[in-house]
Amino acid sequence: MRANGAQQQQARRAMMLNQPIPKVVIKMAIPTIVAFLINSIYSLADTYFVSSLGTNATAAVSVNASLDQLIMMCGSLLALGANSYIARLMGQGNDKKASQVLSTSFFTAFAIGLLLTVVGSVFMTPMVRLLGATPTCEQYSVDYATYVLLAAPFMATSFVMNQCLRSEGSATLSMIGMGFGGILNCVLDPIFIFDLNMGVAGASLATAISKVVSFAILIFPYITRRSMLRLSVKNIRYSWDIISNVVSVGSSSMFRSGLAVVSAILLNKLAGDISDSVLAGIGVCTKIMMFPFSIILGFGSGFQPVAGFNWGAKRYDRVQSCFRFSAWTALIGAGVMAIALIFGADWLIQKFAGDDPEMRKIGVLCIWLQSIALPIHAWVAVVNMLCTGLGNAKGAFLLATARQGTCFIPVLYPLAVLFAEYGIASVQAVADVLTLIPAIPLAIHMRRKIRQAYQEQTESVTTIP
């Protein structure tokens, strides 16, 4: 078993350092894209089945999307930072320290998730009000939050394991864990919601069970030692170098998730002040746009560890090729998806809006505008992943907090005041365009950094007698 595991580890290392860049990036990205897409499907499945209970119930699911983001924030600080540091450590051949990074991040994420479960359960009603629940959808929001909160520790740690499996080149294992949980959720939703007559609470229970099952699948390669890394309480190390490397890079993801929660709350409150139909329309658009966003994020997550691994191994030529290929692929792929979404927007929204014309109108407009800005979002995401993979904490932080923070919040209220529901529907697209302002100079800086490292390496080799 151990000999076979060692051979697999060597094969993964050889793949990351020697196979053609397009092949490696695509090989790493496809399982992640599939996993994220399945995750999007079961997130949309909740909304689809709940929509039959009425606009108020649909609005409640939209409100509780902020709760999912809050839980994700608990794991994202540790997950993205650990992914980046582990990829660079393994590129250097330091698997022992990489295991310490994994273990420290995993058990810390579980503790933070458990704290969220306790606090959220005690202050349930104030929490859903804070998230943007209106009086007409408040009870639905409480029903949905109840079971999801119980799964918070497993959701936070699953996020860490997903990222760490990808950092060692095991993207397929990550896909299986996320994918199976997503399929299970789609199966359980109609059973709990309709057959057991649990309503919105049934959707919450189905999601919680699916998240726990995903956790069990993801932890399996670690407890059976089929991973290149070792997950153990004995490997926990709160040393300065681990904390600083994980937090410096991971903080960008945490702040991104945190700002996404704040932005979603503000957006929910502004939309809810107009009507539950506007709130539901914006929420359904968000769920639908998770599909192209999942493909973009999955592709970026395939690109990031390849760039980080080769940077740690000082294969700067491969880092250059990796960024060039990924940037063009993201732009072209996003353009194709944007065209498909623009033509299919009305048909998609009809599946959720029923006979609610206001929800349909706002949902379609929101999809159109975000689709137009989709190629920009894709390119900026690749630049963000490049900064994260190479350990540029400041650059990663700047871009991670731009889309739903520094470029989103300042335009939210002016657009809402000037154009009411139409302004609310356009705010994310406007923010996506504004992210080009920090992304372009950062991309230029990172390319110069890679090119300089490559030139210095080449000159040092040529001067050796």
Buried (B, 14 or more C-beta within 10 A) or exposed (E): EEEEBEEBBEEBBEBBBEBEBEEBBBBBBBBBBBBBBBBBBBBBBBBBBBBEBBBBBBBBBBBBBBBBBBBBBBBBBBBBBBBBBBBBBBBBEBBEBBBBBBBBBBBBBBEBBBBBBEEBBEEBEEBBBBBBBBEBBBBBBBBBBBBBBBBBBBBBBBBBBBBBBBBBBBBBBBBBBBBBBBBBBBEBBBEBBBEEEBBBBBBBBBBBBBBBBBBBBBBBBBEEEBBBBBBBEEBBBEEEEBBEBBBBBBBBBBBBBBBBBBBBBBBBBBBBBBBBBBBBBBBBBBBBBBBBBBBBBBBBBBBBBBBBBBBBBBBBBBBBBBBEBBBEBBBEBBEEBBEEBBEEBBEBBEEBBBEBEBBBBBBBBBBBBBBBBBBBBBBBBBBBBBBBBBBBBEBBBBBBBBBBBBBBBEBBEEBBEEEBBBBBBBBBBBBBBBBBEBBEEBBEBBBEBBEEBBEEBEEEEEEEE
